[in-house]
Structures are given as structure tokens and as C-alpha cells.
Amino acid sequence: MTRVAAVDCGTNSIRLLVADVDPATGQLVDLDRRMTIVRLGQGVDKTGRLAPEALERTFAACRDYAAIIKELGAERVRFVATSASRDASNRDDFVRGVLDILGVEPEVITGDEEAELSFTGATAELTGRDDLAKPYLVVDIGGGSTEFVVGDDAVRAARSVNIGCVRMTERHLVRDGKVTDPPTPDQITAMRADIEAALDLAEETVPLREARTLVGLAGSVTTVSAIAQNLPEYDTEAIHHSRVSYDRVREITESLLRSTHAERAAIPSMHPGRVDVIGAGALVLLSIMERVGASEVVVSEHDILDGIAFKAAREAGAGKQGG
């Protein structure tokens, strides 16, 4: 087992996993797994730059994570940054800040790399399950983008498109600097059209309809699962590998898009940082299920973060053999 630290910095959140990993067997034992909502992608779709206050929120989280990584003694640290930092003209400020705090340079990965890591993290534990037919379609609904990956034991095709929950909210549901509460039918129609156009793009590369099992990742999907189960609080064990039917996803999406900020905030399993963006995230999930004809989504708490950890452990093992 190799002790590694993986950091996934997305558009809406930054997450840390410190784990003991055996890449040969696919075994991964969590020591610390946490998430902080930093909204790094605040305004990026409009300005093309990372806002100073968004950078400072992200650096504050990095300082907290650096202390945990040091305390637990990780042998190797990998920091992966995704959609928001790919799109930003001032991403060098972000890279320098992370390097100063954590001592590693963030890898600003491509959408295809992001998809492959997500697929590895989500499917490593599904091998050998007779109740889940292959090929899998893994969808990772992030803040700025959504990754689509079809594969059996390895990736066959992948595509990243810009329909994350933050990007859709900022593009379609904000008026006069505030999220419309609740959104208007016209706003929802425009957002839906944008999502459908992005699904057309994804389908040019990825055979979405060939998938036999839909696996959904990230906060929008896990929150929908928590709501579907009426959980009194967010419960990772109850959510991981839960299944949510298409009908239930549709009911929840329609309810979220009709509700006010206060009503969404009152849902016991709702993270405060997701209150304004969960309606858009749920609509992305619903649209995907309709496009592929999925009767249910299998929800995974293991995603790109676990994929980063597996890769870091493999690199650490190769380094030891080389030495």
C-alpha cells in the first residue's frame, strides 16, 4: 500500500483525498476525504479570468489541505485542476499560488484526461458485478463542464462539454447579478436547449446510447440521490452505489426548478454551496438520462479524486522500482 494525497480543484469545489492505495488490486482505503466549496469559476464564463476573491478562497482551502497532508505523511501528492483553470487567461497566478502552498504544480488537465481519471475512479470497484452490464457510461457533472466516458474495462471514447451546474446557472438563471428565485419557464427552456446542443456535441465522439449502465458522479448527482432517499443528512455510505430511477430524477428536477432558495436550503442533505446551482445540475442529469434512455442512474461517490489517487500510487510504485 502506498500513501498518497490527491487534490481535485474544479469550478465549484476543491476536494482532498489522502488514502492508502494498492493499484494492483484496486484497493483504496480512505484516511481523509473532504470538500470545500470555493467557487473558483466565479464569473469565468463571462470574464475569462479567475476573480481575485475566488483565488483567495481556493488558496485558503489549499493551506488547510497542506496541513492535513503533512500530518498524515503522504508519499506523493497530485493536484489536478479542471474546467475553470483551463479557461482562465490568468491561470499562471493560480499555478504559482498552489505551488507556493503545497509544493506541487497543479496539472491543468484536458477534458479527455479528466474523463479517463473519472472513469478509473468510478469503475475500479464495479469489476465483477454481474448486476451491472457493460459498457458503462460514466458522466461527471461538474461546475464548469460535464465529462462523458464510455468503456468496458478501459476507456473507449470520451468527451468533455461545457455544461456544468455553475456555468449553466450563471449563463441562464442569473438576472441583475442574482439567481432568479425560482427560474422562469423561459430561462429553463433556454438552459435545456443549451444542454441538448452540448449533448449533440458529446454524441459526435461518444456513443452515448450504446451504454448499458449509466454511472453518475459528483455533487449534483450525489445530492439528487440524497434527496431521493430522503436522507436526514448527507450520508456517503447510503449514497455510494445507490440507484435512482428516471422517474424519481424527473420529479426531483421539476421540484428543484420550481422551488425558492429558502426551500432548497431547507433540504437536510443540501450543502449550502449547492443551493443556487443544484437545479441546473439536476436538469443536466435528467437530460442525459432522457438522451440515452436510461431507466436509472448508479450513483458513485468515487470519481476523479480516486482516479488521481490510483495514478499517484502507480507513479510512486514505478518510482520505487526505478530507484
C-alpha positions in Angstrom: 0.0 0.0 0.0 1.2 3.5 -0.9 0.0 6.6 1.0 -0.9 9.3 -1.5 -2.8 12.6 -1.5 -5.0 13.6 -4.4 -6.5 17.1 -4.8 -9.2 17.8 -7.4 -9.8 21.5 -8.0 -12.9 22.1 -10.1 -15.1 25.1 -10.9 -17.2 24.9 -7.8 -15.3 22.9 -5.2 -11.8 21.7 -4.2 -11.5 18.2 -2.7 -8.8 16.3 -0.9 -8.3 12.5 -0.6 -5.5 11.1 1.5 -5.5 7.3 1.1 -3.5 4.1 1.3 -3.7 2.5 -2.2 -2.8 -0.8 -3.8 -3.0 -0.2 -7.5 -2.5 -3.9 -8.3 -5.7 -5.0 -6.5 -7.8 -1.8 -6.9 -7.9 -1.5 -3.1 -8.2 2.1 -1.7 -8.5 2.9 2.0 -9.6 6.4 2.9 -7.7 8.2 5.6 -9.2 11.7 4.9 -11.7 12.8 2.3 -13.2 16.3 2.3 -14.6 19.0 0.1 -14.6 22.8 0.3 -16.9 25.0 -1.9 -14.6 27.7 -3.2 -16.4 28.7 -6.5 -13.1 29.1 -8.3 -15.0 29.5 -11.5 -17.0 32.6 -10.3 -17.5 34.7 -13.4 -15.0 32.9 -15.6 -17.6 32.2 -18.3 -18.2 35.9 -18.7 -14.7 37.5 -18.0 -12.3 34.7 -19.0 -10.3 35.4 -15.7 -10.2 33.9 -12.2 -11.5 36.5 -9.8 -9.1 37.6 -7.0 -11.6 36.7 -4.3 -12.1 33.2 -5.9 -8.3 32.6 -5.9 -8.0 33.6 -2.3 -10.9 31.2 -1.2 -9.1 28.5 -3.1 -5.7 29.3 -1.6 -7.2 29.3 1.9 -8.5 25.7 1.3 -5.1 24.7 0.0 -3.4 25.9 3.2 -5.8 23.7 5.2 -5.2 20.7 3.0 -1.4 21.2 3.2 -1.6 20.8 7.0 -3.6 17.6 6.7 -1.3 16.1 4.0 1.8 16.9 6.2 0.1 15.4 9.3 -0.8 12.1 7.5 2.6 11.8 5.8 1.6 11.2 2.1 4.5 9.9 0.0 3.2 11.6 -3.2 0.8 14.5 -3.9 -1.0 15.1 -7.1 -3.0 18.2 -7.7 -5.3 18.2 -10.7 -7.2 21.3 -11.9 -10.1 21.2 -14.3 -12.5 23.3 -16.2 -12.3 26.8 -14.7 -8.5 26.9 -14.7 -8.4 25.6 -18.3 -10.5 28.5 -19.4 -8.8 31.4 -17.5 -6.3 33.8 -19.0 -4.6 34.4 -15.6 -4.2 30.7 -14.7 -0.5 31.3 -14.0 -1.5 33.2 -10.8 -3.4 30.1 -9.8 -0.4 27.8 -10.6 2.1 29.9 -8.7 -0.2 30.1 -5.6 -0.7 26.4 -5.4 3.0 25.6 -5.9 3.9 28.0 -3.0 1.4 26.4 -0.6 1.5 22.7 -1.5 4.9 22.3 -3.1 3.4 20.7 -6.3 2.5 22.3 -9.5 -1.2 21.9 -10.4 -1.7 19.8 -13.6 -4.3 21.7 -15.7 -5.6 18.6 -17.5 -7.5 18.3 -20.7 -11.1 17.2 -20.7 -10.1 13.8 -22.1 -7.6 13.3 -19.3 -10.3 14.4 -16.8 -12.7 11.8 -18.3 -10.1 9.0 -18.1 -9.4 9.7 -14.4 -13.1 9.9 -13.6 -13.7 6.5 -15.4 -10.9 4.8 -13.5 -12.1 6.2 -10.1 -15.7 5.3 -10.7 -15.4 1.8 -12.2 -12.4 0.2 -10.4 -14.8 -1.2 -7.8 -17.5 -2.3 -10.3 -15.4 -5.0 -11.9 -17.0 -8.4 -11.4 -20.5 -7.1 -10.6 -23.0 -9.3 -12.6 -25.9 -6.9 -12.0 -24.3 -4.0 -13.9 -23.9 -4.7 -17.6 -21.1 -3.2 -19.7 -20.3 -1.0 -21.4 -20.6 1.7 -18.7 -21.3 5.4 -19.5 -19.7 7.4 -16.8 -20.9 11.0 -16.5 -19.2 13.5 -14.2 -21.4 16.6 -13.9 -19.0 19.3 -12.6 -19.3 23.0 -12.0 -18.0 24.1 -15.4 -18.1 21.0 -17.6 -19.5 17.5 -17.8 -17.4 14.6 -18.9 -18.8 11.6 -20.8 -16.8 8.4 -20.9 -17.9 5.1 -22.4 -15.8 2.0 -21.7 -15.7 -1.6 -20.6 -12.5 -2.3 -18.6 -10.8 0.7 -20.3 -12.0 3.9 -21.9 -13.3 3.5 -25.5 -14.4 7.2 -26.1 -14.5 10.4 -24.0 -15.7 14.0 -24.4 -15.9 17.0 -22.2 -18.5 19.6 -22.9 -19.2 22.9 -21.2 -22.5 22.2 -19.3 -21.6 22.3 -15.6 -24.1 23.3 -12.9 -22.3 26.7 -12.2 -21.8 27.6 -15.9 -25.5 26.8 -16.7 -26.7 28.8 -13.7 -24.6 31.8 -14.5 -25.4 31.7 -18.2 -29.2 31.2 -17.9 -30.6 31.7 -14.4 -28.9 35.0 -13.3 -30.6 38.4 -13.7 -29.2 41.6 -12.3 -26.5 39.8 -10.5 -28.8 37.4 -8.7 -30.1 33.9 -9.3 -33.8 34.0 -10.3 -35.8 32.6 -7.5 -37.4 30.4 -8.8 -36.3 30.4 -12.5 -38.9 31.4 -15.2 -40.1 28.8 -17.8 -38.3 30.8 -20.5 -35.0 30.5 -18.5 -35.4 26.8 -18.1 -36.3 26.3 -21.8 -33.1 28.2 -22.8 -31.0 26.2 -20.4 -32.5 23.0 -21.7 -31.7 24.0 -25.3 -28.1 24.7 -24.4 -27.8 21.3 -22.7 -29.3 19.5 -25.6 -26.8 21.2 -28.0 -23.9 20.1 -25.8 -25.2 16.5 -25.8 -25.3 16.6 -29.6 -21.6 17.6 -29.4 -20.8 14.8 -26.9 -22.5 12.3 -29.1 -20.3 13.1 -32.1 -17.4 11.5 -30.2 -19.0 9.2 -27.6 -21.6 6.5 -28.4 -23.9 7.5 -25.5 -26.8 5.2 -26.5 -24.6 2.1 -26.6 -24.1 2.2 -22.8 -25.9 -0.5 -20.7 -25.2 1.1 -17.3 -25.2 4.8 -16.5 -22.8 5.8 -13.7 -23.2 9.3 -12.3 -20.6 11.2 -10.4 -20.1 14.5 -8.5 -22.1 16.7 -6.3 -25.2 17.3 -8.4 -25.8 13.6 -8.8 -25.0 12.6 -5.2 -27.3 15.4 -3.9 -30.1 14.1 -6.1 -29.6 10.7 -4.6 -29.6 12.1 -1.1 -32.9 13.8 -1.9 -34.4 10.7 -3.5 -33.6 8.7 -0.3 -35.0 11.5 2.0 -31.8 11.3 4.0 -31.8 13.4 7.2 -28.3 14.5 6.4 -25.7 13.8 3.7 -24.5 10.2 4.1 -21.7 9.0 1.9 -22.3 5.3 2.6 -26.0 5.5 1.8 -25.3 7.4 -1.4 -22.4 5.3 -2.8 -23.7 2.8 -5.3 -27.3 3.8 -4.7 -29.7 3.7 -7.7 -32.1 6.4 -8.6 -34.8 5.8 -11.2 -35.5 8.1 -14.2 -39.0 8.9 -12.8 -37.5 10.0 -9.4 -34.8 12.1 -11.1 -37.5 13.8 -13.1 -39.7 14.5 -10.1 -36.8 15.9 -8.1 -35.6 18.1 -11.0 -39.0 19.6 -11.6 -39.4 20.3 -7.8 -35.9 21.9 -7.6 -36.7 24.2 -10.6 -40.0 25.2 -9.0 -38.5 25.9 -5.6 -37.2 29.1 -3.9 -33.7 29.5 -2.5 -35.1 29.1 1.0 -36.9 25.8 0.1 -33.8 24.3 -1.4 -31.7 25.4 1.5 -34.1 23.7 3.9 -33.4 20.2 2.3 -31.5 18.4 5.1 -28.9 16.8 2.8 -28.2 20.0 0.8 -24.7 21.5 1.0 -25.0 25.4 1.3 -22.7 25.8 -1.6 -25.0 23.9 -3.9 -28.3 25.6 -3.1 -28.2 28.0 -6.1 -26.8 25.5 -8.7 -28.5 22.2 -7.9 -31.5 22.9 -10.2 -29.2 23.3 -13.2 -27.1 20.2 -12.2 -30.2 18.1 -11.8 -31.5 19.2 -15.3 -28.2 18.2 -16.8 -28.6 14.7 -15.3 -32.2 14.4 -16.4 -31.4 15.5 -19.9 -28.6 12.9 -20.1 -30.9 10.1 -18.9 -33.5 11.1 -21.5 -30.9 11.2 -24.3 -29.5 7.7 -23.5 -32.8 6.1 -22.5 -31.5 5.2 -19.0 -34.1 3.8 -16.6 -31.8 4.5 -13.6 -28.5 6.1 -12.7 -26.0 4.2 -10.5 -24.5 6.9 -8.2 -20.8 6.8 -7.3 -19.0 8.7 -4.6 -15.8 7.5 -6.1 -14.7 9.6 -9.1 -11.9 11.6 -10.5 -10.4 12.0 -7.0 -10.0 8.3 -6.7 -8.6 8.1 -10.2 -6.0 10.7 -9.3 -5.1 8.7 -6.2 -4.7 5.4 -8.2 -2.5 7.2 -10.7 -0.3 8.7 -8.0 0.1 5.3 -6.3 1.1 3.7 -9.7 3.7 6.6 -10.2 5.0 6.2 -6.7 5.4 2.4 -7.2 7.2 2.9 -10.6 9.5 5.4 -8.9 10.4 2.9 -6.2 11.1 0.2 -8.8 13.2 2.6 -10.9 15.2 3.5 -7.8 
